[in-house]
Amino acid sequence: MLRGQALHTPGISTKKLQDAIHTVHRVEDRVVLSVSRGTAERLEGSERDVLSGRELEVLLLAARAMSNGRIASHLHISEGTVKRHLSNIYAKLGVSSRASAVKKALTSGLITFRDLSEPGW
């Protein structure tokens, strides 16, 4: 916050915002992601509803141990787009890595071990 300027953040108390800023500053392995209000509101629903169809595709291919380059080639999108999808997936699932996203997707039923072994990808 700039000196002399008020910070208006609907839905969050000043104390909670300050605590979050202090935590991010104090803990080196924290990452701060910006998520749209719509995405944040959808987080209250099921995880399957949170991820778009394309994000589910990217997550499944990542779970099959494909590199970003291979995922991009397979889906005919750029590698940067794959990275953006992965960042969105991490934010929506509340994780910070590919392995954590895959683990959460498997434990929550977003993807199954059967999905990982099906041919055609």
C-alpha distances in whole Angstrom, upper triangle without the diagonal:
4,6,8,7,8,7,10,12,16,18,15,15,11,14,14,11,10,14,14,11,13,16,15,14,18,20,21,23,20,19,16,18,17,20,21,21,25,25,23,25,28,27,29,32,34,33,36,35,31,32,34,37,36,34,37,39,37,36,40,41,38,40,43,42,41,39,36,39,42,40,39,42,44,41,42,38,36,35,31,32,33,30,28,30,30,26,26,29,27,24,26,29,26,27,26,30,33,35,33,33,36,37,35,37,40,39,38,41,39,41,45,47,49,47,46,50,51,52,51,48
4,6,6,8,9,12,15,18,21,19,18,15,17,18,15,14,17,17,14,16,19,18,17,20,23,23,26,23,22,19,21,20,23,23,24,28,28,26,29,31,31,32,36,38,37,39,38,34,35,37,40,39,37,40,42,39,39,43,43,41,43,46,44,44,41,39,41,44,42,41,44,46,44,44,40,38,36,33,34,35,32,30,32,32,29,29,32,30,27,30,32,29,31,29,32,36,38,36,36,40,40,38,40,43,43,42,44,42,45,48,50,52,50,49,53,54,55,54,50
4,6,8,10,14,17,20,22,20,19,15,17,19,16,15,19,19,16,17,21,20,19,22,25,26,28,26,25,23,24,23,26,27,27,31,31,29,31,34,34,35,38,41,40,43,41,38,39,40,44,43,40,43,45,43,43,46,47,44,46,49,48,47,45,42,45,48,46,44,48,50,47,47,44,41,40,37,37,39,36,34,36,36,32,32,35,33,30,33,35,32,33,32,36,39,41,39,39,43,43,41,43,46,46,45,47,45,48,51,53,56,53,52,56,57,58,57,54
4,7,10,13,16,19,22,20,19,15,18,20,17,16,20,21,18,20,23,23,22,25,27,29,31,28,27,25,26,25,27,27,27,31,31,30,31,35,34,35,39,41,41,43,42,38,40,41,45,44,41,44,47,44,44,48,49,46,48,51,50,50,47,44,47,50,48,46,50,51,49,49,45,43,42,39,39,41,38,35,38,38,34,34,37,35,32,34,36,34,35,35,38,41,43,41,41,45,45,43,45,48,47,46,49,47,49,53,55,57,54,54,58,59,60,59,56
4,6,10,13,16,19,17,16,13,16,18,15,15,19,19,17,19,22,22,21,24,26,28,29,27,25,22,23,21,24,24,23,27,28,26,28,31,31,32,35,38,37,40,38,35,36,37,41,40,38,41,43,41,41,45,46,43,45,48,47,47,45,42,44,47,45,43,47,48,46,46,42,40,39,36,36,38,35,32,34,35,31,31,34,32,29,31,33,31,33,32,36,38,41,38,38,42,42,40,42,45,45,43,46,43,46,49,52,54,51,51,55,56,57,56,53
4,6,10,13,15,14,13,10,14,15,13,13,17,17,16,18,21,21,21,24,26,27,29,26,25,21,22,20,22,22,21,25,26,24,25,29,28,29,33,35,35,38,36,33,34,36,39,39,37,40,42,40,40,44,45,42,44,47,46,46,44,41,44,46,44,43,47,48,45,45,42,40,39,36,36,37,34,32,34,34,30,29,32,31,27,29,31,29,31,31,35,37,40,37,37,40,41,38,40,43,42,41,43,41,44,48,50,52,50,50,54,54,56,55,52
4,6,10,12,11,11,8,12,13,10,11,15,14,13,16,18,18,18,21,23,25,26,23,21,18,19,17,18,18,17,21,22,20,22,25,25,26,29,32,31,34,32,29,31,32,36,35,33,36,38,37,36,40,41,39,40,44,43,43,41,38,41,43,41,40,43,44,42,42,38,37,36,33,32,34,31,28,30,30,27,26,28,27,24,25,28,25,28,27,31,34,36,33,33,37,37,35,36,40,39,37,40,38,40,44,46,49,46,46,50,50,52,51,48
4,6,9,9,9,9,12,13,11,13,16,15,15,18,20,20,21,23,25,26,27,24,22,19,19,16,17,16,15,19,20,18,19,23,23,23,27,30,29,32,30,27,29,30,34,34,32,34,37,36,35,39,40,38,40,43,43,42,41,38,41,43,40,39,43,43,41,41,38,37,36,33,32,33,31,28,29,30,26,25,28,27,23,24,27,25,27,28,31,34,36,33,32,36,36,34,35,38,38,35,38,36,39,42,45,47,45,45,49,49,51,50,47
4,6,6,8,8,11,11,9,12,14,13,13,17,18,18,19,22,23,25,25,21,20,16,16,14,14,13,12,16,17,14,15,19,19,20,23,26,26,28,26,23,26,27,31,31,29,31,34,32,32,35,37,35,36,40,39,39,38,35,38,40,37,37,40,41,38,39,35,34,34,30,29,31,28,25,26,27,23,22,24,23,19,20,23,21,24,24,28,30,33,30,29,32,33,30,31,35,34,32,34,32,35,39,41,44,41,42,45,46,48,47,44
4,6,8,10,13,12,11,14,16,15,16,19,20,20,22,25,25,27,27,23,22,18,18,15,15,13,11,14,16,13,14,17,18,18,21,24,25,27,25,22,25,26,30,31,28,31,34,33,32,35,37,36,37,40,40,40,39,36,39,41,38,37,41,41,38,39,36,35,35,32,30,32,30,26,27,28,24,22,24,24,20,20,23,21,24,26,29,31,33,30,29,33,33,30,31,34,33,31,33,31,35,38,41,43,41,41,45,45,47,46,44
4,7,10,12,10,10,14,15,14,16,19,19,20,22,24,24,26,26,22,21,18,17,15,14,14,11,14,15,12,12,15,15,15,18,22,22,25,23,21,23,25,29,30,28,29,33,32,31,34,36,34,35,39,39,39,38,36,39,41,37,37,41,41,38,39,36,36,35,32,31,31,30,27,27,27,24,22,23,23,19,19,21,19,23,24,28,30,32,28,27,31,31,27,29,32,31,28,31,29,33,36,39,41,39,40,43,44,46,45,43
4,7,8,6,7,10,11,11,13,15,16,17,19,20,21,23,23,20,19,16,16,15,15,15,13,16,16,13,14,17,16,16,20,23,23,26,25,22,25,27,31,31,28,30,33,32,31,34,36,34,35,38,38,39,38,36,39,40,37,37,41,41,39,40,37,36,35,32,31,31,29,26,27,27,23,22,23,22,18,19,21,19,22,23,27,29,31,27,27,30,30,27,29,32,30,28,31,30,33,36,39,41,39,40,43,44,46,46,43
4,5,5,6,9,10,11,13,14,15,17,19,20,21,24,24,21,21,18,19,18,18,18,16,20,20,17,17,21,20,20,23,26,26,30,28,25,28,30,34,35,32,34,37,35,34,37,39,37,38,41,41,42,41,38,42,43,41,41,44,44,42,43,40,39,38,35,34,35,32,30,30,30,26,25,27,25,21,22,24,21,24,25,29,32,33,30,29,33,33,30,32,35,33,31,34,33,36,39,42,44,42,43,46,47,50,49,46
4,6,5,6,9,10,11,12,14,15,16,18,20,22,24,20,20,17,19,18,19,20,18,22,22,19,20,24,22,23,26,29,29,32,31,28,30,32,36,36,33,35,38,37,35,39,40,38,39,43,42,42,41,39,42,44,41,41,45,45,43,44,41,40,38,35,35,35,32,30,31,30,27,26,28,26,22,24,25,23,25,25,29,32,34,31,31,34,34,31,33,36,35,33,36,35,38,41,44,46,44,44,48,49,51,51,48
4,5,5,6,9,10,10,12,14,15,16,18,21,22,19,20,18,19,19,20,22,20,24,23,20,21,24,23,23,27,29,29,32,31,28,31,33,37,37,34,36,39,37,35,39,40,38,38,42,41,42,41,39,42,44,42,42,46,46,44,45,42,41,39,36,36,36,33,31,32,31,27,27,28,26,23,24,25,22,24,25,29,32,33,30,30,34,33,30,33,36,34,32,36,35,38,41,43,46,44,44,48,49,51,51,48
4,5,5,6,9,10,10,12,14,15,16,19,20,16,17,15,16,16,17,19,17,21,20,16,18,21,19,19,23,25,25,29,28,25,27,30,33,33,30,32,35,33,32,35,37,34,35,38,38,39,38,36,39,41,38,39,42,42,40,42,39,38,36,33,33,33,30,28,28,27,24,23,24,22,19,20,21,18,21,21,25,28,29,26,26,30,29,27,29,32,30,29,32,31,34,37,39,42,40,40,44,45,47,47,44
4,5,5,6,9,10,11,12,14,15,18,19,15,15,12,14,14,15,17,16,20,19,16,18,21,19,20,24,26,25,29,28,24,26,29,32,32,29,31,34,32,31,34,36,33,34,38,37,37,36,34,37,39,37,37,41,41,39,40,37,35,34,31,30,31,28,26,27,26,22,22,23,21,18,20,21,18,20,20,24,27,29,26,26,30,29,27,29,32,31,29,33,31,34,37,39,42,40,40,44,45,47,46,43
4,5,5,6,9,10,11,12,14,17,18,15,16,14,16,16,18,20,20,23,23,19,22,25,23,24,27,29,28,32,31,28,29,32,36,35,32,34,37,35,33,37,38,35,36,40,39,39,38,36,39,41,39,39,43,43,41,42,39,37,36,32,33,33,30,28,29,28,24,24,26,23,21,23,24,20,22,22,26,29,30,27,28,32,31,29,32,34,33,32,35,34,37,39,41,44,42,42,46,47,49,49,46
4,5,5,6,9,10,10,12,15,16,13,15,13,16,17,19,21,20,24,22,19,22,24,22,22,26,28,27,30,30,27,29,31,35,34,31,33,36,34,32,35,37,34,34,38,37,38,36,35,38,40,38,38,42,42,41,42,39,37,35,32,33,32,29,28,29,27,24,24,25,22,19,21,22,18,20,20,24,27,28,25,26,29,29,27,29,32,30,30,33,32,35,37,39,42,40,40,44,45,47,47,44
4,5,5,6,9,10,11,13,14,10,11,10,12,13,15,18,18,21,19,16,19,21,19,20,24,25,24,27,27,24,25,28,31,31,28,29,32,30,28,32,33,30,31,34,33,34,33,31,34,36,34,34,38,39,37,38,35,34,31,29,29,28,25,24,25,23,20,20,21,18,16,18,19,15,17,17,20,24,25,22,23,26,26,24,26,29,28,27,30,29,32,34,36,39,37,37,41,42,44,44,41
4,5,5,6,9,10,12,14,11,11,9,12,13,16,19,19,22,21,18,21,24,22,23,26,28,27,30,29,26,27,29,33,32,29,31,34,31,30,33,34,31,32,36,34,35,33,31,34,37,35,35,38,39,37,38,35,33,31,28,29,29,25,24,25,24,20,21,23,20,17,20,21,18,19,18,21,25,26,24,24,28,28,26,29,32,31,30,33,32,34,37,38,41,39,39,42,44,46,45,42
4,6,5,6,8,11,13,11,13,12,15,17,20,22,23,26,24,22,24,27,24,25,29,30,29,32,32,29,30,32,36,35,31,33,36,33,32,35,36,33,34,37,36,36,35,33,36,39,37,37,41,41,40,41,38,36,34,31,31,31,28,27,28,26,23,24,25,22,20,23,23,19,20,19,22,26,27,25,26,29,29,27,30,33,32,31,35,33,36,38,40,43,41,40,44,45,47,47,44
4,5,5,6,9,10,8,10,10,14,16,18,21,22,25,23,20,23,25,22,23,27,28,26,30,30,26,27,30,33,33,29,31,33,31,29,32,33,30,31,34,33,34,32,31,34,36,34,35,39,39,38,39,36,34,32,29,30,29,26,25,26,24,21,22,23,19,17,20,20,16,17,16,19,23,24,21,23,26,25,24,27,29,28,28,31,30,32,35,36,39,38,37,40,42,44,44,41
4,6,5,7,8,6,7,7,11,14,16,20,21,23,21,19,22,24,21,23,26,27,25,28,29,25,26,28,31,30,27,29,31,28,27,30,31,28,29,32,30,31,29,28,31,33,31,32,35,36,35,36,33,31,28,26,27,26,23,22,23,21,18,19,20,17,15,19,19,15,15,14,17,21,22,20,21,25,24,23,26,28,28,27,31,29,31,34,35,38,36,35,39,40,42,42,39
4,6,7,10,8,10,10,14,16,19,22,24,27,25,23,26,28,25,27,30,31,29,32,32,29,29,32,35,33,30,32,34,31,30,33,34,30,32,35,33,33,31,30,33,35,34,34,38,39,37,38,35,33,30,28,29,28,25,24,26,24,21,22,24,20,19,22,22,19,19,17,20,24,25,23,24,28,28,27,29,32,31,31,34,33,35,37,38,41,39,38,42,44,45,45,42
4,6,9,9,12,13,16,19,22,25,26,29,27,24,28,29,26,28,31,32,30,33,33,30,31,33,36,35,32,33,35,33,31,34,35,31,32,35,33,34,32,31,34,37,35,36,39,40,39,40,37,35,32,30,31,30,27,26,28,26,23,24,25,22,20,24,23,20,19,17,20,24,25,23,25,28,27,26,29,32,31,31,34,33,35,37,38,41,40,38,42,44,46,46,43
4,6,6,9,11,15,18,21,24,25,28,25,23,26,27,24,26,29,29,27,30,31,28,28,31,34,32,29,30,32,30,28,31,31,28,28,32,30,31,29,28,31,34,32,33,36,37,36,38,35,33,30,28,29,28,24,24,25,23,20,22,22,19,18,21,20,17,16,14,17,21,21,19,21,24,24,23,26,28,27,28,31,30,32,34,34,38,36,35,38,40,42,43,39
4,6,8,11,15,18,21,24,26,28,26,24,28,28,25,28,30,30,28,31,31,28,28,30,33,31,28,30,31,28,26,30,30,26,27,30,28,29,27,26,29,31,30,31,34,35,34,36,33,30,27,25,27,26,22,22,24,21,19,21,22,18,18,21,21,17,16,13,15,19,20,18,20,23,23,23,26,28,28,28,31,30,31,33,34,37,35,34,37,39,41,41,38
4,7,10,13,17,19,23,25,26,23,22,26,26,23,25,28,27,24,27,28,25,25,27,30,28,25,26,28,25,23,26,26,22,23,26,24,25,23,23,26,28,27,28,31,32,31,33,30,28,25,23,24,23,19,20,21,18,16,18,18,15,15,18,18,14,12,10,12,15,16,15,17,20,19,19,22,24,24,25,28,26,27,29,30,33,32,30,33,35,37,37,34
4,7,10,13,16,19,21,23,20,19,22,23,20,22,25,25,22,25,26,22,23,25,28,27,23,25,27,24,22,25,26,22,23,27,25,26,24,23,26,28,27,27,31,32,31,32,29,27,24,22,23,22,19,18,20,17,14,16,17,13,12,16,15,12,11,9,12,15,16,14,16,19,19,19,21,24,23,23,26,25,26,29,30,33,31,30,33,35,37,37,34
4,6,10,13,16,18,20,18,16,20,21,18,21,23,23,21,23,24,20,20,22,25,24,20,22,24,21,20,23,24,21,22,25,23,24,22,20,24,26,24,25,28,29,28,29,26,24,21,19,20,19,15,15,16,14,11,13,14,11,10,14,14,11,10,8,11,14,16,14,15,19,19,18,20,23,23,23,26,24,25,28,29,32,30,29,32,34,35,35,32
4,7,10,13,15,18,15,14,18,19,17,19,22,23,20,23,23,19,19,21,25,23,20,22,25,22,21,24,25,22,24,27,26,26,24,22,25,27,25,25,29,30,28,29,26,24,22,19,20,19,16,15,16,15,11,12,14,11,9,13,14,11,11,10,13,16,18,16,16,20,21,19,21,24,24,24,26,24,26,29,31,33,31,30,34,35,37,36,33
4,6,10,12,14,12,11,15,16,14,17,20,20,18,20,20,16,16,18,21,20,17,19,22,19,18,22,23,20,22,25,24,24,22,20,23,25,23,23,26,27,25,26,23,21,20,17,17,17,14,12,13,12,8,9,11,9,7,10,12,10,11,10,13,15,18,16,15,19,20,18,20,23,23,22,24,22,24,27,29,31,29,28,32,33,34,34,30
4,7,9,12,10,10,13,15,14,17,19,20,18,20,19,15,16,17,21,20,17,20,22,20,20,23,24,22,24,27,26,26,24,22,25,27,24,23,27,28,25,26,23,22,20,17,17,17,15,12,13,14,10,9,12,11,8,11,13,12,14,13,16,18,21,19,17,21,23,20,21,25,25,24,26,23,25,29,31,33,30,30,34,34,36,35,31
4,7,8,6,7,10,11,10,14,15,17,15,17,16,12,13,14,18,17,15,18,20,18,18,22,23,21,23,26,26,26,25,22,25,26,23,23,27,27,24,25,22,21,21,18,16,17,15,12,12,13,10,8,11,11,7,8,12,11,13,14,17,18,21,19,17,20,22,19,19,23,23,21,23,20,23,27,29,31,28,28,32,32,34,33,30
4,5,5,6,9,10,11,14,15,17,16,17,15,12,13,14,18,18,16,19,21,20,20,23,25,24,25,28,28,28,27,24,27,28,25,24,28,28,25,26,23,22,22,19,17,19,17,14,14,15,13,10,13,14,10,10,14,14,17,17,20,21,24,22,19,23,24,21,21,25,25,23,24,22,24,28,31,32,29,30,34,34,35,34,31
4,5,5,6,9,10,12,14,16,16,18,15,12,15,16,19,20,18,20,23,23,22,25,27,26,28,31,31,31,30,27,30,31,28,28,31,31,28,29,26,26,26,23,21,22,21,17,17,18,16,13,15,16,12,12,15,15,18,20,22,24,26,23,21,24,26,22,22,26,26,23,25,22,26,29,32,34,31,32,35,35,37,36,33
4,5,5,6,9,11,11,14,14,15,12,10,12,13,16,17,16,18,21,21,21,23,25,25,26,29,30,29,29,26,29,30,26,26,29,29,26,27,24,25,25,23,20,21,21,17,16,18,16,13,14,16,13,11,14,15,18,20,22,23,25,23,20,23,25,21,21,24,25,21,23,20,23,27,30,31,28,30,33,33,34,33,31
4,5,5,6,9,10,12,11,13,10,7,9,11,14,15,13,15,18,18,17,20,22,21,23,26,26,26,26,23,26,27,24,24,27,26,23,25,22,23,23,20,18,18,18,14,13,14,13,9,11,12,9,7,11,12,15,17,19,19,22,19,17,20,21,18,17,21,21,18,20,17,20,24,27,28,25,27,30,30,32,31,28
4,5,5,8,10,12,12,14,12,9,12,14,18,18,16,18,21,20,19,22,25,23,24,28,28,28,28,26,29,30,26,27,30,29,27,28,26,26,25,23,21,21,20,17,16,16,14,11,12,13,9,8,11,11,14,16,19,20,22,19,17,20,21,18,18,22,21,18,20,18,22,25,28,30,27,28,32,32,34,33,31
4,5,6,8,11,12,14,11,9,13,14,18,19,18,19,22,22,21,24,26,26,26,29,30,30,31,28,31,32,28,29,32,31,28,30,28,28,28,26,23,23,23,20,18,19,18,14,15,16,13,10,13,13,17,20,22,23,25,22,20,22,23,19,19,23,22,19,21,19,22,26,29,30,28,29,33,33,35,34,32
4,5,5,8,8,10,7,6,9,11,15,16,15,15,19,19,18,21,23,23,23,26,28,28,28,26,29,29,26,26,30,28,25,28,25,26,26,24,22,21,21,18,16,17,16,13,13,14,12,9,11,13,16,19,21,21,23,20,17,20,21,17,16,20,19,16,17,15,19,22,26,27,24,26,30,29,32,31,29
4,5,7,7,10,9,6,9,12,16,17,15,15,19,19,17,20,22,21,21,25,26,27,27,25,29,29,25,26,30,28,26,28,26,27,26,24,22,21,20,18,16,16,15,12,11,12,10,7,8,9,13,16,18,19,20,17,15,17,18,14,14,18,17,14,16,14,18,21,24,26,24,25,28,29,31,31,28
4,7,8,11,10,9,12,15,18,20,18,18,22,22,20,22,25,24,24,28,29,30,30,29,32,32,29,30,33,32,29,32,29,30,30,28,26,25,24,22,20,20,19,16,15,15,13,10,11,12,16,19,21,22,23,19,17,20,20,16,16,19,18,14,17,16,19,22,25,27,25,27,30,30,33,33,31
4,6,8,7,7,11,13,16,18,16,16,20,21,19,20,24,23,23,26,28,28,30,28,31,31,27,29,32,30,27,30,28,30,29,28,25,24,24,22,19,20,19,16,15,16,14,11,11,13,17,20,22,22,23,20,17,19,19,15,15,17,16,13,14,13,17,20,23,24,23,25,28,28,31,30,29
4,5,5,6,9,12,14,17,15,13,17,18,16,17,21,21,20,23,25,26,27,26,29,29,25,27,30,27,25,28,27,28,28,27,24,23,23,21,18,18,19,16,14,15,14,11,10,13,16,19,20,20,20,18,15,16,16,13,12,14,13,9,10,10,13,16,20,21,19,21,24,24,27,27,26
4,5,5,7,10,12,14,11,10,14,15,13,14,18,17,16,20,21,22,24,22,26,25,22,23,26,24,22,25,24,25,24,24,21,19,20,18,15,15,15,13,10,12,11,8,7,10,12,16,17,16,17,14,11,13,13,10,9,11,11,8,9,7,11,14,17,19,17,18,22,22,25,25,23
4,5,6,8,9,12,10,8,12,14,12,13,16,16,16,18,21,21,23,22,25,24,20,22,25,22,20,23,22,24,24,23,20,19,20,18,15,15,16,14,11,13,14,10,10,13,15,18,18,17,18,16,13,13,14,11,9,12,12,9,8,6,9,13,16,17,15,17,20,20,22,22,20
4,6,7,9,12,11,10,14,15,14,15,19,19,19,22,24,24,25,24,26,26,22,23,26,24,21,24,23,25,24,24,21,20,20,18,15,16,17,14,12,15,14,10,11,14,17,20,20,19,21,19,15,16,18,15,12,15,16,12,12,10,13,16,20,20,18,20,23,23,25,24,23
4,7,10,12,9,10,13,14,13,15,18,18,18,21,22,23,23,22,25,24,21,22,25,23,20,23,21,23,22,21,18,17,18,15,13,13,14,10,9,11,10,7,8,11,14,16,18,17,19,17,13,15,16,13,12,15,16,12,13,10,14,17,21,22,19,21,24,24,26,25,23
4,7,8,6,6,10,10,9,12,14,14,15,18,19,19,20,18,21,21,17,18,21,19,17,19,18,19,19,18,15,14,15,13,10,11,12,9,7,10,10,7,9,12,13,16,16,15,17,15,12,13,15,13,11,14,15,13,13,9,12,15,19,19,16,18,21,21,23,22,20
4,5,5,6,9,10,10,12,14,15,16,18,20,19,20,18,20,20,16,17,19,18,15,17,16,17,18,17,14,13,15,13,9,12,13,10,9,13,13,10,12,15,17,18,18,17,19,18,15,16,18,16,13,17,18,16,15,12,13,17,20,20,17,19,22,21,22,21,18
4,5,5,6,9,10,11,13,14,15,17,19,18,19,17,19,18,15,15,17,15,12,15,14,17,18,18,14,13,16,14,11,13,15,13,11,15,16,13,15,18,19,20,20,18,20,19,16,16,19,17,14,16,19,16,15,11,12,16,18,18,15,16,19,18,19,17,15
4,5,5,6,9,10,11,12,14,15,17,15,16,14,16,15,11,12,14,12,9,12,11,13,14,14,11,10,12,11,8,10,13,11,10,14,15,14,15,18,18,19,18,16,19,19,15,15,19,17,15,17,20,18,17,13,13,17,19,19,15,16,19,18,18,17,14
4,5,5,6,9,10,10,12,14,15,14,15,13,16,15,11,12,15,14,11,14,12,14,14,14,11,9,11,10,6,7,10,8,7,10,12,10,11,14,14,15,15,13,15,15,11,12,15,14,12,15,17,15,15,11,12,15,18,18,15,15,19,18,19,18,15
4,5,5,6,9,10,10,12,14,14,16,14,17,16,12,14,16,14,12,15,15,17,16,17,14,12,14,13,9,10,13,11,8,12,14,12,12,15,15,17,15,13,15,15,11,11,14,13,9,12,15,13,12,8,8,12,14,15,11,12,16,15,17,16,13
4,5,5,6,9,10,11,13,12,13,12,14,13,9,11,13,10,9,12,12,14,14,16,13,10,13,13,10,11,14,13,11,14,16,15,15,18,18,18,17,14,16,16,13,12,15,15,12,14,17,16,14,11,10,13,15,14,11,11,14,13,14,13,10
4,5,5,6,9,10,11,9,10,9,11,11,7,9,11,10,8,12,11,12,11,12,10,7,10,10,7,7,11,11,9,12,14,14,14,17,15,16,14,11,13,14,11,11,14,14,12,14,17,17,16,12,11,14,16,16,13,12,15,15,16,15,11
4,5,5,6,9,10,10,11,11,14,13,10,12,15,13,12,15,14,15,14,15,13,10,11,12,9,7,11,11,8,10,13,12,11,14,13,13,11,8,10,11,8,7,11,11,8,11,14,13,13,9,9,12,13,14,11,11,14,15,16,16,13
4,5,5,6,9,9,12,12,15,13,10,13,15,12,12,16,16,17,16,17,15,12,14,15,12,11,15,14,11,13,16,15,14,17,16,17,14,11,12,13,10,8,11,12,9,10,14,13,12,9,7,9,10,11,8,7,11,11,12,12,10
4,5,5,7,6,8,9,11,9,6,10,11,9,10,13,13,15,13,15,14,11,13,15,12,11,15,15,13,15,18,17,16,19,17,17,15,11,12,14,12,10,14,15,12,13,17,17,16,13,11,12,12,13,10,8,11,11,12,11,8
4,5,5,5,7,8,11,9,7,11,13,12,12,15,15,15,13,15,14,10,11,13,11,9,12,14,11,12,16,16,15,17,14,14,11,7,9,11,9,8,11,13,11,12,16,16,16,13,11,13,13,15,12,10,13,14,15,15,12
4,5,7,10,11,14,12,11,14,16,14,15,18,18,19,16,18,17,13,14,16,14,12,15,16,13,13,17,16,14,17,14,15,12,8,8,10,9,6,9,11,9,9,13,14,13,11,9,10,10,12,9,7,10,12,14,15,12
4,6,9,11,13,11,10,14,15,12,14,17,18,19,17,19,18,15,16,18,16,14,18,19,16,17,20,20,18,20,18,18,15,11,11,14,12,9,12,14,12,12,16,17,16,14,11,11,10,11,9,6,8,10,11,12,9
4,6,9,11,10,10,13,14,13,15,18,18,18,15,18,17,14,15,18,16,13,17,18,16,16,20,20,19,20,18,17,13,10,10,13,12,10,13,15,14,14,17,19,18,17,14,14,13,15,13,10,12,14,14,15,12
4,7,8,6,6,10,10,10,12,14,14,14,12,15,15,11,13,16,14,13,16,18,16,17,20,21,20,22,19,18,15,11,12,15,14,12,15,18,16,17,20,21,20,18,15,17,16,17,14,11,13,14,14,14,10
4,5,5,6,9,10,11,12,14,13,12,10,12,13,10,11,14,13,12,15,17,16,16,20,21,20,21,19,17,14,11,13,16,15,14,17,19,18,19,22,23,23,20,18,20,19,20,18,15,17,18,18,17,13
4,6,5,6,9,10,11,12,10,9,6,9,9,6,7,11,10,9,12,14,14,15,18,19,19,20,18,16,13,11,14,16,15,14,18,19,18,20,23,23,23,20,19,21,21,22,19,17,19,20,19,18,15
4,5,5,6,9,10,10,9,8,6,9,10,8,10,13,13,13,15,18,17,18,21,22,23,24,22,20,17,15,17,20,18,18,21,23,21,23,26,27,26,23,21,23,23,24,21,19,20,21,20,18,15
4,5,5,6,9,10,10,10,9,12,12,10,12,15,14,14,17,19,18,19,22,23,23,25,22,21,18,15,17,20,18,17,21,22,20,21,25,25,24,22,19,21,20,21,18,16,17,17,16,14,11
4,5,5,6,8,8,9,8,11,10,7,10,12,11,11,14,16,15,17,19,20,20,22,20,19,16,13,16,18,16,15,19,20,18,19,23,23,21,18,17,19,19,19,16,14,16,16,15,14,10
4,5,5,6,5,5,5,8,8,6,9,11,11,12,15,16,16,18,20,21,21,23,22,21,18,16,19,21,18,18,22,22,20,22,26,25,24,21,20,22,22,23,19,18,20,19,18,16,13
4,6,5,7,8,8,12,11,10,13,15,14,15,18,19,19,21,24,24,25,27,25,24,21,18,21,24,21,20,24,25,23,24,28,28,26,23,21,23,23,23,20,18,20,19,17,15,12
4,6,8,10,11,14,13,11,14,16,14,15,19,19,18,21,23,23,24,26,25,24,21,18,20,23,20,19,22,23,21,22,26,25,24,21,19,20,20,20,16,16,17,16,14,11,8
4,6,9,10,12,10,9,13,14,12,14,17,17,16,19,22,21,22,25,23,23,21,18,21,22,19,19,22,23,20,22,25,24,23,19,18,20,21,21,17,17,18,17,16,13,10
4,7,9,12,10,10,14,15,14,16,19,19,19,22,24,23,25,27,26,25,23,21,23,25,22,22,26,26,23,25,29,28,26,23,22,24,25,24,21,20,22,20,19,16,13
4,7,8,6,7,11,11,11,13,15,16,17,19,21,21,22,25,24,23,21,19,22,24,21,21,25,25,23,25,28,27,26,22,22,25,25,25,22,21,23,22,21,18,15
4,5,5,7,9,10,11,13,14,16,17,19,20,21,23,24,23,22,20,18,22,23,21,21,25,25,24,26,29,28,28,24,24,26,27,27,24,23,25,25,23,21,18
4,5,5,6,9,10,11,12,14,15,17,19,20,21,22,21,19,17,15,19,20,18,19,23,23,22,24,27,27,26,23,22,25,25,26,23,21,24,24,23,21,18
4,5,5,6,9,10,11,12,14,15,17,18,20,21,20,18,16,15,19,20,18,20,23,23,22,25,28,27,27,24,23,26,27,28,25,24,26,26,26,24,20
4,5,5,6,9,10,10,12,14,15,16,18,20,19,18,17,15,19,20,17,19,22,22,20,23,26,25,25,21,21,24,26,26,23,22,25,25,24,22,19
4,5,5,6,9,10,10,12,14,15,16,18,17,15,14,12,16,17,14,15,19,19,17,20,23,22,22,18,18,21,22,23,20,19,22,21,21,20,16
4,5,5,6,9,10,11,12,14,15,16,15,13,12,11,14,15,13,15,18,18,18,20,23,22,23,20,20,23,23,25,22,20,24,24,24,23,19
4,5,5,6,9,10,11,12,14,15,15,13,13,13,16,17,14,16,19,19,18,21,23,22,23,19,20,23,25,26,23,22,25,26,26,24,21
4,5,5,6,9,10,10,12,14,13,13,13,11,15,15,12,14,17,16,15,18,20,19,19,16,16,20,22,23,19,19,22,22,23,22,18
4,5,5,6,9,10,10,12,11,10,9,8,11,12,9,11,14,14,13,16,18,17,18,15,15,18,20,22,18,18,21,22,23,22,18
4,5,5,6,9,10,10,10,8,9,9,13,12,10,13,16,15,15,18,20,19,20,17,18,21,23,25,22,21,25,25,26,26,22
4,5,5,6,9,10,10,10,11,12,15,14,11,14,16,14,14,18,19,17,19,15,17,21,23,24,21,21,25,25,26,25,22
4,5,5,6,8,8,9,10,9,12,11,7,10,13,11,10,14,15,14,15,12,13,17,19,21,18,18,22,22,24,23,20
4,6,5,6,5,6,7,8,10,8,6,10,12,10,11,14,15,14,16,14,15,18,20,22,20,19,23,24,26,26,22
4,6,5,6,8,10,11,14,12,10,13,15,12,13,17,17,16,18,15,17,21,23,25,23,22,26,27,29,28,25
4,6,8,10,12,13,15,12,10,13,14,11,11,15,15,13,15,13,15,19,21,23,21,21,25,25,28,27,24
4,6,9,10,11,12,9,7,10,11,8,8,12,12,10,13,11,13,16,19,21,19,19,23,24,26,26,24
4,7,10,12,12,9,8,12,12,9,11,14,14,13,16,14,16,19,21,24,22,22,26,27,29,29,27
4,6,8,9,6,6,10,10,8,11,13,13,13,16,14,16,18,20,23,21,20,24,26,28,28,25
4,7,9,7,8,11,12,11,13,16,16,16,19,17,18,21,22,25,23,21,25,27,28,29,25
4,5,5,6,9,10,11,12,14,15,16,18,16,17,19,19,22,20,18,22,24,25,26,22
4,5,5,6,9,10,10,12,14,15,16,14,14,16,16,19,17,15,18,20,22,22,19
4,5,5,6,9,10,11,12,14,15,14,13,15,15,18,16,14,17,20,22,23,20
4,5,5,6,8,10,10,12,14,13,13,15,15,19,17,16,19,22,24,25,22
4,5,5,6,9,10,10,12,10,11,13,14,17,15,14,18,20,22,22,19
4,5,5,6,9,10,10,9,8,10,11,14,12,11,14,16,19,20,17
4,5,5,6,8,10,10,10,10,11,14,14,12,16,18,21,22,20
4,5,5,6,8,8,9,11,13,16,15,14,18,20,22,24,21
4,6,5,6,5,6,8,10,13,11,12,15,16,19,20,18
4,6,5,6,5,6,7,10,10,10,13,15,18,20,18
4,6,8,8,8,10,13,13,14,16,18,22,23,22
4,6,8,9,12,14,14,15,18,19,22,24,22
4,5,6,9,11,11,12,15,16,19,21,19
4,7,10,12,10,12,15,15,18,19,17
4,7,8,6,8,11,12,15,16,14
4,5,5,7,9,10,14,16,15
4,5,5,7,9,12,15,14
4,5,5,6,10,13,13
4,6,5,9,11,10
4,6,9,11,9
4,6,10,10
4,7,8
4,6
4
